[in-house]
Amino acid sequence: MSNARIQDVAAHAGVSLATITRVVNNREYVAPQTRERVQQSIKALGYVPNRMAKALKNSRTGIIGNVMPLVVGSIVNSMISQSLRNTAASYGLLVLPMYTEPDPAREEHLLQELVGRMVEGIIFTNSVRAGRNTIKEVISNNIPVIMVERPMDVTGVDKVVWDNIAGSTIAASHFFSQGHRSVGFIGRRLGAERDEQDRLEGFVGYYQKAGIKLREKNIRLASEYDIEYGYRAMKDIIAQGSKNRPSGCYITSDTLLCGALQCLYEAGIRVPEDLSIISHDNTYSAMCSPPITTVAIPYEEIGNTAISMFWERRQQNRHYDKTVTLSPFLVDRNSVLPRKP
């Protein structure tokens, strides 16, 4: 790595230190010919700006911590993190992914580390393990906190969520429009958070309004969003035999979907000829064989919304809290065949 200093670049390009700073920070006007000469000098000397020194001087590091649970195979968290990084780059910011285990004390220690390392904001993806007092302490340090998907109700926190009831309703409506009256549901068991409850209520509620009560044996709730649990849930559904088996099934996670498809393959049940399927997430579903119709999470919007919330807090001094609810949408890959009601 080069040891070139800003003074060396200025001498090489024949300009002032102030001009070098304006070019490096891409601020204020610099004549095109001068800018090109400075950039050529930077390249020739291999100059790397000392951004940490700048951060210490201006109390601005341009770094946002992205705290998420360490879940092997959770591609949803990865997709959200990628969306955050893409949007942050357009603002000249850097997102630093940080993984935590399901231990409140460890997550609280991680937050203290992030504050000590001068991050400008913290975005939580998925569940938050740290206590309310720790979150309030972060906010008291003038660090914007945004929670994505499963927010905690704390004053001073901005929230980005998506409408899980609407997503499940979209799936149910698509099944219903194609003539499916006997349908199944595979999701995660209900807990303290609303997400799983909303996905179940949105799906079952649609059919209830249509005067149809779904069979309890066709509703399977797994312990976790895990391939093995998806396999087991589908095995329970098809164990009823072809006469009682539903004609369609909504699976609320692409991870569960992978296990369910493996079970169907081993049982010789074809998708969609024998069983129509809609999944949720739009991650693995596009790569399955066959590709599966899915309720898609608006990943790009998540990144745009969360980073803009940070920017409003940090640069525009917004002091009130915001919650933005995004809308899932259907991606039709023809894994639902029409069926006579």
N, C-alpha and C positions, 0 to 999 in steps of 0.2 A: 504494500500500500504506500502511496506517495506521501511524503512529508511536506509537500508544497504548502506555503502559507498564502493568505489572501494578499499579502504585500508582494509576494513573488508574482502572482497573477497580474496585479496592477502594473508592476514594472514591465512584465512581458507584453502586456497589451497596450501599455503607454497611456493608461487612464488612471483616474483617482480611485481611492478605496471606496468612496461613496458610490461610484459607478458600478464597481464590482458587486457591491451589496444590492444595488437595485436590480441588476441582472439576475443574481442568484435567487433573490426573493420574488422576481417577476413583478415588481411593483414600480410605479412611476414610469415616466417616459424615458426611453433610451433610444437614440437614433439607431435605425436598423443596422447600418454599417458598423457602428460601435458595438452593438449587442453581438453581432456575428464575430467580431474580432475578440471580444471577451470570451465568448463560448469556445472559440478555437484555442485560446490560451488555456482555458480551464481543462480542455481535453488534452492538450499537448503536455501540460504539467501534471495531469492526473490529480487536480485539486479536488478535495472533498470538503464541503462546508462543515464546520463544527456546529452541528445543530444543537448539541447539548449545551454548549456555551451560550448560544442564543436563547435556549429555553430558560437557563438559569437567570439570564439578564431580563427577559420579558415575562417570566413566570408562565410560559406557554411551551408545552412539549409537543402539542399536536397529536398526542396519543390518547386513544380511548380504550379502556379495558372492556373486553367482552367475556363475561363470566357465564359458564355453562357447565352442566353436570357431565362428568366423565361417564358416558354410556357408550360401550362398544357397539358399533353398528348403527348409531343414531345419525343417519344421513340428514334428517330434518335440521338438527342443530348445525350441521356443517353447511347446509344450503343457506340457512339464515346468516351464519357468520360470513359466508362468501358474499352475500348480498350487502351486508354491512360494510365489508372491506371495499367492495366496488364503489359504493356511493361515497364512502369516506374519502377515497382517493380523489374524487372530483372536487372535494373541499380542501384538498391538501392535507388531509388527516390520515393517521395510521391507526388501524384497529388491531389490538393485541389480544388474541384468543387466550383465555385462561380457564383451565379445567379444574373442577372441584368434585370431591366425593360427597356422598350423602351424609355429611357430618357438619352440623352448624358451626362448631368451634373452628374447624379447618377453613370453612368458607369465610368466617369472620377474620381469621388470620390473613387470608389471602387479600381481603379488602383492605386491611391495614397496610399490607405491603404495597398495594396499588396506590393508595393515598400517599405513602412515603416516597413512591417513585414518580410522583407528580403527574399522574394521569389527569387529563382534563375532564373526563367523563367516564361513567361506568354503565354498560348496557348488560342487563341480565337476559339470558335466553333460557326459557323453560322455568323449572321450579327454582324458588329462592330459598336457600337453607338458613341464611344468616337471620339473626333476630332483628326486630324492629328498631331497637335502640342503636344497633350497629349501623343500620341503613340511615337513621336520622343523623348519626355522627358523621357519616360520609357527606350527607347533604349540607351539614353545618360547616363543612370545609369548602363550601361554594363549588362543589363538584356535582354537575347534573347527573341524575340517575334515571335511566329508562328501563322499564321491564317489558319484555316481549313474551307473549303467549300466556304465561301463568303469573300475573302480577300480584304483588302484595298490596294491601290497602294501607298505604302510608302517605301522609301529606308531604308534598314536595316531590313526588315521583310521577313521571310521565309514563303512559302505558300504551303499548301497541298490542292489540288482540285481533282475532278474527272470529267471525260469527259461526260457531260450531252448529248451532241450531239450523241456521240457513244452509250450511253445507250438507247436513244430513237430510234436510228437506229436499234439496236439489237431487240427491241420490234417490230418495223415495219417489219423488215426482217422476224421475226418468224411468224407474222400474214400472210405476203405475201406468205411465203413458204407453208403455210397450206391452201392457196386458198382464203384468205379473201381480197376482193377488196373494200368493203364498211366498213370502220372502223371509230370509234369515238375516241375522245381525251378529257380527263378531267384533267385539271391542274390548277395551280394558275395563277391569272391575271399577266400580264407582268408589271414589275417595272423597277427601275433603275439598278438592278443587272441582270447579264447575265443568271443566272441559269434557270429561267422559259422560257426565250426566246430560249435558246439552246435546252431545252427539246421539245418545240413546233417545232422548226425548224428541229431538227433531225428527228422527226416523219413525219411531213408533207412533208419535203424535200425528204424523201425516196420514198414516193408515187408519188411525182411530177416527180422524175427522171424515175419512171416506167410509166409515162404518165397518172397518175390518180390524179384528183383534188378532195380532200375530201370535203364533203358538210359542209358548214359553220354551219348549225344547229347541226351538230354532234361534233362540237368543243366547249366545254364549259369551261370557265375560272372562277374559284371561287375566292372569295375575300381573303380567307385564307386556309391553310391546316387544315381543320376542318371537323369533321364528318358530321355536319349539311350541310355544303356546298357541300360535296360529294353526299349527299342525294338529294339535290336540283338539282345539275348538271345532275345526272342520270335521275331524274324525267323529266327534260326538254328534254332529248334525247329520252326517251321511249314515251313521249307524242305525238310524230309524228305518232305513230301507227306502227304496225308490218311491213307494206310494206316499210316504209321509215327508219325503225330502222336499224342501222348498225349490221353486223354479229359479230363484235368484237369491243372491246374498251380498249384503253390504259389509265390507271389511274396513274398519276405521283406521288402519295403518298399513302402509306398504310392507313393513316388516312382518306383521301378522299375515299379510297376503302371501308372502313367499312360502311360509310354512303351510298355509292352506292349499296353495297350488300343488305343492309336493304331495300332500295327502290325496288330492283329487287325481293326480297323475298315477299314483300307486294303486288307486282304486279303479282306474280305468274310466273315470268320469270326465267327459270332455267339456271344455270351456270354449265357447258359450253354448255349444249344441245341447249339452245335458244340464248345464247349470250356468246361468248368467251371473256375472260378477261386476261390482263397482267397488273400487278401493278409495282410500283417502291419503293424500300427501303429494302425489305426483313426483315420486322419487324413483323407486324401482319399477313401478308399474309400466313405464314405457319400455323397459328392457325385458319384461317377462315374455314368455311364449305361451299363448298369444299375448300381445300388448293389452293392458287392462284399462277400461274406462275408469277415470278417477275424478274425485273432487279435489281440485288443485288449491294449494296454499299460495297466495300471491307473494312469493318470495321477494321479487324486485321491489314491490311496494313496501315491504317490511323494512328493507334497508333504507329506501328513500325517506320513509316516515320517521324512523328512529334517529337517523343522522340529522334530519332537518329539525327534529325536536331538540337535539343537543345544541345545534347551531343557534336556535332561537334563545335558548337559556344562556349560552356562553357569550354570544356575540351581540344579541339583540336585547339582552336583559329581560327576557320574559320571566315573570314571577308567579304566574298562576299555573295550575296543573292542567295537563291535557290528556285525554284518552281518545285514541283513534281506533275505531273498529273497522277492519278490512273485510271484504267480501270474498269468500271462496267462489270458484267457478268450475263448471264441468268441462273436462277434456274427454271427448267421446272417441274411443278407440274400437268401437263395435264389439265390445264384449258382453253386450246385452242384446239378445235376440227377441224379436216380437213373439208374443205368446197369446193365444186366445184366452180371454178371461174365463 
